[in-house]
């Protein structure tokens, strides 16, 4: 396959594998016009996609929720994603890995609403993980702030569906950047409890017990589920609970999970150091070691190797 030897990444678009620069969707696509689309993301370790089946199953649940028929089975999505990775492996730098994106829109728009016979738009792409950009998070820890913008409540749009409607999180992120450019936002729900950040879940540790917001109010990430399983394997008390800003401010430790980061310690909450300031704390460190064993990769070293001077 000649495109495998090119200097440009290849993407899957509606049944074809094309160079990334030639992948186009019509301006009438509902994903562009209305954000009428869903997506999911996975990542590779050593070039192999981790828990791809779980990500695809979540994608299919999101599709059922918004009533989009992708015209593909779970097995077909998995095969396409693995093919996209394989076709782009030769472009991956040393000690790098891919972020894999699966996206499905409802397809072109019509004057009387969704319809027509063109079907959904299906896109699968991969890009190198932003390891250098995020390396300092593993050296120093993540600074988390709570923006004024609240998370869209489940009564309005269920957060279990990973949709293209990210403006709620984007506005919160912009608000955070203006106040603290390097901080990560974690939004409150309309009741005043912690929910999640953009593609990330928060965990607090108090007296050796690990707590995380209830799944009802967040997108329960695959990395979140992995971490909860690791807690049980290690004999740690893990609970889903309503967590207030007070709980975060008085926690002994805290950390963030996400597909790209896996598990990364928090340094501060709303400008104040967490616990005694140790990054990572003992429970977080134990979970990070267990996560490395789970994915068979020292993802912390992978990030730190991308610090300037390494």
Protein Blocks (a to p, Z undefined) as FASTA:
>chain_A
ZZlmmcbdcddeehiacdfklgccdfkbmklmnopacddddddeehiaehklmmmmmmmm
mmmmnopaehiafklmmmmmmmmmmmmmmmpcehiacdddddddebjcdfkbgedjnbpa
ddddddddffklmmmmmmnopaddddfbdcddfklocckbccfblmlmmmmmmmmmmmmm
mbccddddfkopafbdehiacdddeehiacdddfklpccdfklmmmmmmmmmnopacddd
dddfklmmmpfbdcdddfklopacdfbgghiaehjhpacdfklmmmmmmmmmmnopafkl
mmmmmgghZZ
